[in-house]
Amino acid sequence: MNTGQPFHEFELVMQSMITKTQDYFETEHQTCFTDVDLGIVGVDAPALLDMTAIVGLGGKIDLRAVFSFQTSLVNAVYTWMTVGFQDRPEEVERHRQAAIGELVNTILGHCTLDFGHLDSQGISLTPPVILDPDNVFPEMNPAVFSRHCLNSMYGRLNISLVGSQEVFPKKT
């Protein structure tokens, strides 16, 4: 989104991500999440947990969706998504990352129905990138527009909407 875009457009994107995440977990895994809005953070880095997936939202949105999971939630997702698999020990971490990437990709694919109207050319999604836990957040001068913490019986998921400081929205 360009500089000066109305703040409600950023809120729409974030609310869609929260709602679709809750819907996915409730429908697919009978798991409820409670949402804690951590609000507008401004210039900062997202709160990263144990495994983090980042997806670029293209077009006029031009932001990064950051999903960061506690290990216990990653383990639950991996278990759900690999029922019947016989992983060798050396494949487990790769499949844990693949399960998280697939989960985030599915959720954001559903979100595009909610905010696709913000760009008549469509909203592109990059493939999920799993951050190396030893790396810092990969953008220079990031601005976190919104951050939510979702809690479940399996663990916590932090969802952040991140872009560059130059596109920080004007609240209207």
C-alpha positions in Angstrom: 0.0 0.0 0.0 1.3 3.4 -0.8 2.2 6.1 1.7 -0.9 7.7 3.1 -3.2 4.8 2.5 -6.1 4.7 4.9 -5.3 2.7 8.0 -8.5 0.7 7.7 -7.0 -1.2 4.7 -4.1 -2.4 6.9 -6.6 -3.4 9.6 -8.7 -5.3 7.0 -5.6 -7.4 6.0 -4.7 -8.1 9.6 -8.2 -9.0 10.6 -8.5 -11.4 7.7 -5.3 -13.1 8.7 -6.5 -13.5 12.3 -10.0 -14.7 11.3 -8.8 -17.2 8.7 -6.2 -18.6 11.1 -8.8 -19.1 13.8 -11.3 -20.6 11.3 -8.6 -23.0 9.9 -7.6 -24.3 13.3 -11.2 -24.6 14.5 -12.4 -26.4 11.4 -9.4 -28.6 10.6 -8.1 -29.4 14.1 -10.9 -28.5 16.6 -8.5 -26.0 18.2 -9.7 -22.6 19.4 -7.4 -19.6 19.7 -7.9 -16.5 21.8 -6.7 -13.3 20.2 -4.7 -10.7 22.0 -4.3 -7.5 19.9 -0.8 -6.2 20.7 -1.7 -3.1 18.7 0.3 -0.8 16.5 3.9 -1.1 17.2 5.5 1.3 14.8 9.2 0.9 14.0 10.3 -2.4 15.5 10.7 -6.0 14.6 8.0 -8.6 15.0 8.0 -10.8 18.1 9.6 -14.0 16.8 9.1 -17.3 18.5 10.6 -20.7 17.7 9.7 -21.1 14.0 8.7 -18.2 11.7 7.3 -18.2 8.2 7.2 -15.0 6.1 5.0 -14.5 3.1 5.2 -11.4 0.9 1.8 -9.9 -0.1 2.3 -8.2 -3.4 0.4 -5.6 -5.4 -0.7 -2.4 -3.7 -0.5 -4.2 -0.3 3.3 -4.7 -0.5 3.7 -6.0 3.0 5.0 -9.1 4.7 2.8 -11.5 6.7 4.9 -12.9 9.6 3.6 -16.1 11.4 5.8 -17.1 14.3 5.0 -20.3 16.2 6.0 -21.8 19.6 7.7 -25.2 19.2 4.7 -26.9 20.9 2.3 -25.6 18.2 4.8 -26.5 15.5 4.9 -30.0 16.8 1.1 -30.3 16.9 0.8 -29.0 13.3 3.5 -31.4 12.2 1.7 -34.3 13.9 -1.6 -33.4 12.3 -0.2 -33.0 8.8 2.0 -36.1 8.8 -0.4 -38.7 10.1 0.7 -42.0 8.6 4.1 -40.8 7.6 7.2 -42.7 8.6 9.8 -40.0 8.8 13.4 -40.9 9.2 15.0 -38.7 12.0 17.0 -36.7 9.4 13.7 -35.7 7.6 11.7 -34.5 10.6 12.9 -30.9 10.7 12.4 -30.5 7.0 8.9 -31.8 7.2 8.1 -29.7 10.3 9.1 -26.6 8.2 7.1 -27.8 5.2 4.0 -28.3 7.4 4.2 -24.8 8.7 4.8 -23.4 5.3 1.8 -25.2 3.9 -0.4 -24.1 6.8 0.5 -20.4 6.3 0.2 -20.7 2.5 -3.3 -22.2 2.9 -4.5 -19.5 5.4 -3.2 -16.6 3.3 -4.7 -18.1 0.1 -8.1 -17.9 1.9 -7.3 -14.4 3.0 -7.0 -13.1 -0.6 -10.7 -13.4 -1.0 -11.1 -10.8 1.8 -8.7 -8.2 0.6 -8.2 -8.9 -3.1 -10.4 -5.9 -3.9 -7.7 -3.6 -2.6 -5.8 -4.1 -5.9 -7.6 -4.6 -9.2 -4.5 -6.4 -10.6 -4.7 -9.0 -7.8 -2.6 -9.7 -4.8 0.3 -12.0 -5.3 1.8 -14.2 -2.6 5.4 -15.3 -2.4 6.1 -18.8 -1.3 6.5 -19.1 2.5 10.1 -18.6 3.7 11.0 -20.2 7.0 13.5 -18.1 8.9 16.6 -19.5 10.3 16.1 -19.1 14.1 19.6 -17.6 14.4 19.0 -14.8 11.9 17.6 -11.4 12.6 14.5 -10.2 10.8 15.6 -9.9 7.1 14.3 -6.4 6.3 16.1 -3.2 6.9 14.2 -0.6 8.8 11.0 -2.6 9.2 7.8 -1.1 10.6 5.4 -3.4 12.3 1.9 -2.2 11.5 0.0 -4.6 13.7 0.8 -7.5 15.9 -1.5 -10.2 17.4 -0.8 -13.1 19.7 -3.1 -16.1 19.3 -3.1 -18.6 22.2 -4.3 -22.2 22.1 -3.9 -25.3 24.2 -1.1 -26.3 21.9 0.9 -23.1 22.2 1.2 -19.5 20.9 1.2 -18.0 17.4 2.3 -14.4 16.8 1.0 -12.8 13.6 2.5 -9.5 12.4 2.0 -7.3 9.4 5.3 -5.8 8.4 6.5 -3.3 5.8 9.0 -0.6 5.4 8.8 2.6 7.4 8.1 4.6 4.2 4.7 3.0 3.8 3.5 3.3 7.4 -0.1 4.2 7.1 -1.9 7.4 8.2 -4.5 6.5 10.8 -7.9 8.0 9.7 
